[in-house]
Amino acid sequence: MADMSFKLKEGLLLGTATAGAQIEGGDTNSNWARFSAEGKIADGTSILRATGHWERWREDCELMARMGMQIYRLGIEWSRIEPKRGEFSEEALKRYREEILYLGELGIKPLVTLHHFTHPLWFEDLGGFTSKEAPDLFMRYVERVIDAIGDVAAEYITINEPNVYATNSLFYGQWPPEKRSMGALVRAFTNMTACHVRAYEYIHDRRREMGYDDTKVGFANHLRIFEPKNKKNPWHRLCARLSEWLFQGAITEAMMSGSCRFPVGRAKGVRKGKYYDFIGINYYSRSTVSGIADGVREGCFKNDLGWEIYHEGLIELARRLGDKYGAPVYVTENGTCDNTDAFRPLFIYEQLKAISESDNPIERYYHWSFVDNFEWKEGESARFGIVHVDYESGERTVKASGRLYSEIIRSGGVSEEVYRELVEPCKYHY
Ligand code: BGC
């Protein structure tokens, strides 16, 4: 019988990622709170419920610690911190500071996301990132945050997935504010580049003034593999190359190095430079391309949202970006929608095995996600957590995938025994 055990790549740190709005609940001031109230969520649920983390944060941190997590990516909410334009909530800042301090006490290293799809309604109504004022307003928020937590948090993600935000919200019209405009997409990409570059520089400068030299700043880049459906077909090849550039190539170059090319416009005040201390990759799937819209390969294993399961894609992207940008890769998100945890243990096993057995610059892996949470347009119906959430009672229960993940951290790999108990019974579906 083949040996199914593996040892974790030396030095690889493991933890999970969440976003504030997806777990906290109760914040009525964001673009997604309004979108939920308008009845736009597929299953009729609302972001206002989520998992109740705003109250349960201590319990969640303690559970993470018991599970052995070494790192944790958490989001903070602009709409809580600046509910009205120019009015900042000391209480919200204090609450985030407490959580970050507590994580530190529990031995978990925090990586703080400053923007993850949600923002205050007043900012949305100005045009969000399409507004000329966006970079200045974003920076004023960032400055307040760094003043409040800069001494206790060293590592930051400025913006989560600018491409997913801009395409879903401004080009395909599926997310708030439901726009369909190429011009809006270009303006948002351009302004988000300015926001990222300015925040990168500011956080470094400000923390240096505070006396710290361990600052790390980057952004979480949603990357996919774009594969022509038929490699011999020049149209498929062209569409794959174009989709890749428009969706992720241009924005990656702009935010990493300040080099702006269509669909990113020339961002004001942005010079060419190096605006990352790590390469943040959010990886989920591969697209099979035969035209303008993405497709999924026929006959492959898929998750419960129909996304192809393709672990090699992450390794390939890490290698590609590692070679190009010469920095450590943090997998700032990777995970899968599996509503019954029927195959997530197998997914985690295969992905971590692939990372551990191949040559790549991955240094950290943040599994998406810690708890089941509010999955944007899908609401509560799509589960990504290694910990189950009963949305009625808020009760948390560690899933088999959570047990496996803890065991991998504890023992530094997967033994034959653990494989047989937790991985072997799993099955993917088509
Ligand atoms: C986002 C998360 C989301 C996850 C699963 C990523 O694109 O950053 O907020 O829940 O994918 O869809």
Boltz pocket constraint, residues with backbone or C-beta under 6 A from the ligand:
constraints:
  - pocket:
      binder: B
      contacts: [[A, 19], [A, 22], [A, 160], [A, 161], [A, 164], [A, 222], [A, 282], [A, 333], [A, 368], [A, 374], [A, 375], [A, 376], [A, 384]]
      max_distance: 6.0
